[in-house]
Amino acid sequence: MIRVTSVEAQNRFGELIDKSLREPVEVTRRGRTVAYVISGEDMRELMAVRKRREETVRWYSHYRDQVTSHSSSGNLPDLTDADANELVHELR
């Protein structure tokens, strides 16, 4: 990963953008990382991962609520192969 200081980033912003198209650029100030500059494609990928993570958390929360409501009655549902396949396809 390319690393530049904040002063370099300010003075050579055009170059910084060009470099970020090839790989993320770490921007430091006083030796500490303060920012990253990434390409638009990398940002879209990160947002897609974030969205999938949020969907997975919502799905798991819903699943946990269902299991909890069934467990209080002592009647836990069996997870069938079809259920597992459906879950895998939902999370893709």
Sequence and secondary structure as in RCSB ss.txt:
>XXXX:A:sequence
MIRVTSVEAQNRFGELIDKSLREPVEVTRRGRTVAYVISGEDMRELMAVRKRREETVRWYSHYRDQVTSHSSSGN
LPDLTDADANELVHELR
>XXXX:A:secstr
 EEEEHHHHHHTHHHHHHHHTTS EEEEETTEEEEEE  HHHHHHHHHHHHHHHHHHHHHHHHHHHHHHHHTTT 
     HHHHHHHHHHT 
